[in-house]
């Protein structure tokens, strides 16, 4: 038995929405007694309810140091060759390719923060796998480069553009502009206004 096992259970939100969709289907079918057109939303709500109940009934995913389990089927980390994500983020749907051209679909209907943690653990522990075509070492190299703060000043602190002498010169020119009205160095009496 492994000591460090993280268990990911499906979110209860899916079951709640499934019951709500089933209630809407019942109401639509009752309305179908009056009008046939209300059967269309009834069938749509019934199919949505079925899909949500299927998602709510997905088995737990247990992630350990040497393997991960989906229900009572376990997969060793050495068997994982590719983890490809789909466009679905909630619920999370992954195409996990194993050795000997085997394939496993991982479907996890969880909360967004639990999905992010599961993805992190899958990427961290499957050292021989590629993630959407990127090798393990390359993925973590680029991930660590993207997460380090950029060198330079911290945003929010002002950057000094001028040294102290230039600031004094700018201040002196500004005061002269305020008093005289222009900055040319010639006298106003000889040449007039520029």
Residue pairs with C-beta under 8 A, 6 or more apart in sequence:
2 64
2 65
2 66
2 67
3 65
4 64
4 65
5 62
5 63
5 64
6 62
6 63
6 64
6 117
6 121
7 60
7 61
7 62
8 60
8 61
8 62
8 63
8 108
8 110
8 114
8 117
8 118
9 60
9 110
10 55
10 56
10 57
10 58
10 60
10 108
10 109
10 110
11 109
11 110
11 111
11 114
12 56
13 111
14 52
14 55
14 56
14 91
14 109
15 52
15 53
15 56
17 52
18 49
18 52
18 53
18 55
18 56
19 49
21 45
21 46
21 48
21 49
21 52
22 45
22 46
22 49
24 41
24 45
25 42
25 43
25 45
25 46
25 49
28 38
28 39
28 41
28 42
28 45
29 38
29 39
29 42
31 38
31 42
32 38
32 39
32 42
55 91
55 107
55 109
56 109
58 107
58 108
58 109
59 70
59 71
59 72
60 71
61 68
61 69
61 70
61 106
61 108
61 118
62 68
62 69
63 118
63 121
63 122
63 125
65 125
66 76
66 77
67 74
67 75
67 76
67 77
68 74
68 75
68 77
68 122
68 125
69 75
70 104
70 106
75 96
75 98
75 104
77 125
77 126
77 127
77 128
78 99
78 128
79 98
79 99
79 102
80 96
80 97
80 98
80 126
80 128
80 129
81 97
81 98
81 99
81 128
81 129
81 130
82 95
82 96
82 97
82 129
82 130
82 131
83 94
83 95
83 96
83 97
83 122
83 123
83 126
83 129
83 130
83 131
83 132
84 94
84 95
84 96
84 97
84 131
84 132
84 133
85 92
85 93
85 94
85 95
85 131
85 132
86 93
86 94
86 95
89 112
89 115
90 109
90 110
90 112
90 115
91 107
91 108
91 109
91 110
92 106
92 107
92 108
92 109
92 110
92 115
92 118
92 119
93 105
93 106
93 107
94 105
94 106
94 108
94 122
95 103
95 105
95 106
96 103
96 104
96 105
96 106
97 103
98 104
108 114
108 115
108 118
110 118
123 131
123 136
123 139
123 140
126 136
127 136
128 136
129 136
130 136
131 139
134 142
153 159
162 170
173 183
176 183
177 183
180 188
182 193
182 194
184 194
186 194
